Amino acid sequence: MHTHLHRNALPQLQRNDFLTDGGIETTLIFHEGFELPLFAAFTLLKSERGRQALNRYYGKYLALAEEHNTGFILESATWRASRVWGEPLGYSAQDLATANRQAIELLHGLREGFASEQPVVVSGCVGPMGDGYAPSEMLDAAQSADYHAEQIETFDTAGVDMVTAITMTHTGEALGIANACADRGLPLAISFTVELDGRLPSGQPLMDAIREVDGDACTPPAYYMINCAHPEHFMPVLQQRASAAARIYGMRCNASRMSHEELDNADTLDEGNPSELAELHAQVKDYLPNLRIFGGCCGTDDRHVGAIAHACLGGAACAAPPRTAAAGS
């Protein structure tokens, strides 16, 4: 059984720069040719072919971290591995626990094979109970803690260093996850998503959401992130230089400028412009004094994260190799 290495002292809370991965689901669907029902990447853990694809996927990003001499945050492929999403796919509670454990085991194996002396953090990824673009139900903290506790307990026993809640749409759900993690003594990062106006899908301003969760959680998150939005969607908010911006340590942006609704209805992948996206990240650094975690979300892959690393961290430029046709599922 693997044990955590960094739970009591997350290295990304120091001044080190860290990379993480990009848009795992969009990469696996559009570049690798997999079918991911309900956008559920954890279903790949059922087959050897799927596990190999996940290992290849993470390996490209670990190579970037080694190239740029940065730490890395390994985020598990479990954004959909909770009850509401697992049950329609035929997963029982026991099946989901097994999948979550397998996802963390895969990350431990990757960490053990990492050649660099830089730290690698194993994070259990929690996704929203509802749609990450348009939540149909706003949870209060108690409802959220009750729902997410199952997955968080599995992560704890599997030996994660931390939990990251990705694509949070409203503060009630974020608070519940924070309280569930506090019950297990697990460090937490909350990553909010925003609409074109820089507000959460709930309509709440981003900085107000951060202040609310910090003020009301049993134990405040270790830090916050922004994901599943283009930098231009939230840069005007950051330019106001609110004090809460110092709590934002990471960004996982979309390649596309499209709205969540437009992305939901798109039949093709908008990969944006990796160089332009990287330059915008460099500009955002001026407004986020503690920004040190760089990755991607929908539409991004290792080319985008490589360009971001070059723009924000320096080092060798990362080539953007042409994409081959999908291998088919």
N, C-alpha and C positions, 0 to 999 in steps of 0.2 A: 504494500500500500504506500502510495506517495504521500509525503507531508509537504506542507507549505514551506517556502523558504523566506518569503518577504512579508508575510502577513503583519508582523509587528512593526515593520519599518519599510513602508513602500519606497523604493528607490526613486520613483518619479516625483516624489514630493521634495526631493533635493533639486539641485540646479541641472541635473543631467537632462539631456534631450533623449526622447524616446520616439520610436516609430511603432505603428501598429498596422493592421492590414487595411484593405480597401473594401469595395463592395462585393462581399463574398457571394451573395445570392445572384446578383447580376452577372458576375464573372462566371459562375458555374453554369448558369442558364445560357447566356449568350456566347460565351467563349469556349466553354467545355461541352455544351450540348446536352446537359442534364435537364431532366424535368424535375422541378421542385414544387410539388403540390403545396398550395398555401404558402409558398415562399419558404418552405421548411428545409433548410440545409441539413438539419440533423438526421433526416431520413437517409442520407448517404452513408451513415455509420452502419447500416444493415448489411452492406456488401463490401467485399474486398476492393472492388473497383471504386466504390465511393470513398472508402478510406484512403486509398491511394491518391485519389483526386484531391482530397483535403490535405494530405501531406505535401503534395506538389504545390498546392495553392499557398500554404503557409511558408513553404520553403523559399519561394521567390521573395517574400518579404523579409524573412530572416537573413537572406543573402544581402538585401539592401542595408539592413541594420549592421551587418558585419562590414560591408563596404564603407559605410559612413561612421563606423565606430560608435554606434549609439546603442542604448538599451532597447528592448522590445517588449511590447505587451501582447501576449498571445490571447486572443479573444475567442472563446469557444463558439462553435457553430450551433448555438442553442437558443437563438433569438425567438424561435417558435416552439421550443420544447417545453411547453406548459400545457395545462389541462385543456383549456378552451380550444387550442389549436391541435393538440395531440389526439383528442378523442375522435374528431371527424376522420383522422388518418388511420384509425384503428389501434391506437396506442392506449393501453391501460395505464393506470398509475404506476404499476410496476415496470411496464415497458418504458415509460418516460424516465423513470429513475435510472434504469439501465442505460438508456441513450445518453442522459446527462453525464453519468459516470464515464461512459465510453468516450464522450467528447473531451472530458478533462484528462483521461488517461492518454489520449492522443496528443494533447498538448504537453503533458509531462514527458512523453517520449521525444517530442521535438526539442524541448528544452535540454534534455540530456544529450542530444546530438549537436547542440549549438557550439560552434568552435570558438567563438569570441569570449573574452573575459567579461564583457559587459553584462549587466543583469537582464534576465528574462523573467517577466512577471506572468503568472498564469491567472487569467481572469475568467470567471463564469459569467456568461452573457445572459441577461434577463431582458426579455422584450415586453412590450405592452400586452395587457390582456385583450384589448380591442385593436382596431385598425390603427397603425402608427401614423396614418395620414388624417383620418377622420374618425375620432373615437365616438362610438355609438353610446357609450356609457361612461360617465364620470364617476370614478371610484372615490370613496373617502378613504382615509388612512387605514381604518380597521378592515374594510373590505379588501383593500390592496394587500395588506400584510397577511391576511388569511389566505388569499389566493396564491401569492408568490412564495409563501413560506416553504411549500413542498420542494420547489426547485432549489431554493437557497439552502435548505437543509442538505440536499444531495450534494450540492457544490461544497459545502462545509466538510462533509465526511469524505469527499473525493480529494480534498487537500488543495483547494484553490488558495491563492494568495489574497484574492479580492473578488468582488462582484462589480460588474458594470451594467447599469440599466440603460439600455440603448433605445433611442427614439421615444422618449417620454413626452406625452402630449399635455399633461395637466399635473398640478401639484399633489392632488390627493393620492394618485398612484405612486408618485415619487416618494411621498412621505411614508406610505405603507411599506415600500421596499426598504427605505432607510431604517424603519423600525424593526422589520424582520431581520435585516442584517445586524442591527445592534443586538438583537436577542442572541445571535450566534457569535458575536464578537468579530464580525467580518468587516473589513474596510470596504467602502462603497464609492463608486463614481456614478453620478447621475448625468446622463447626456440628454438634454432637451432638444427637440426639433422645433423649428419655427417656420412660419408661413412667409410669403413674399414681403410682408410688412414688419418682419422681425418679431412678431408675437407668436406665442405658442398656439397650437390649434384651438385651445380653449379660449383664446382671445386675450390671455394675460400677457403683459409685457415680460420679456425674458428676465430682466434684472429683478423685477418684483417676484417672479417665481423663485429665483435663487434665494432671495432674502426670506421668503416665506418658508421654504424647506429648511434653510439654516436655522430659522427661529423656532420652528415647531417640531423638528425631528428629535427623537430621544437622543440620538447621537448624530450630529450633522455629517453629511457625506465628506469624504476626504477631499474631494474636489468635484468640479462640474466640467462638462464638455458640451459641445454643440455638434449635432450630426443631422444628416439627411436634409441639408439645405445648402444652397450655393452661397459663397461668401458675400455676394452683393445683396443677399436677402437680409443679412444681419449687420453688415458694416455700419450703416447709419446709426444703429443702436449702440454699437461699440464706440462710435465717434463722440457720443455724449459723455464718455469717460466716467460712468457711474462707478462707485467704489466696489460694487459687487462684481465688476469685471475681473477683479483680482482673483476671484474664486474659479475662474475658467482656466483650466490647464490643458485642454485638448480640443482638437477639431477633427471631425470626420465629415468632410463636405461632399456634396453631390458634384458630379462633373457637369451636370446640366443646370441651366437657369430656369427650367420649367417649374411650374407650381406642382404641389403634391397631386392635385387633381389631374393635371396634364400628364404627369409621370404614370399615374394609375391607369390612364387610358391609352398609353403609348404602346404600339406594337413592335417598335424597334428601339434599340439602345442608343441614347444620346450620350456619347463619350466626351463631349465638350472638347476643350483644348487643354492638354496637360500643362503646357508652358504657361498659358494665361492663368490657369488655376493656381499654379505654383507662385506666380508673381503676386496674385491676390493674397495668398497666404503670407507672403513676405510683408505685404502692407498691413495685414491684420495684426502682425506681431507688434506694431507700434501702439496698438490699443489694448493689448492683453499682456500685462507685465509678467504673468506667470505661464504663458503659453509655452509648452514644452513637449506635447504629445501630438504627433502628426500621423494621420491616416486618411482614409477615404470612406465614402458611402456609395450610394447607387451610381452606377456607371463608371466608377473608378476601378483601376486595377494597378498592378505593380508599376506600370509606366507613369501613372499620375503620382503615386506616392514617391517614386524615384525622382521625379521632377520637383516635387515639393521638398524632398530632402535636400536636393541640390540648391534650391533657392533659399531655404531657411537654415540649413545646417552647414552649407559649404561642401567641399569635397568634389569628387569626380562626377562629371555629368553622367546621367543615366540614359542610355540609349533607349529609344522606343521602338522595339522590333515590330515588324508587321504581324498582324494577327492571321493565323491560319483558319481555315473553315472549321466549324464545330465538328467534333468527332461523332456526334449523334448519341442519343441515349439508348 
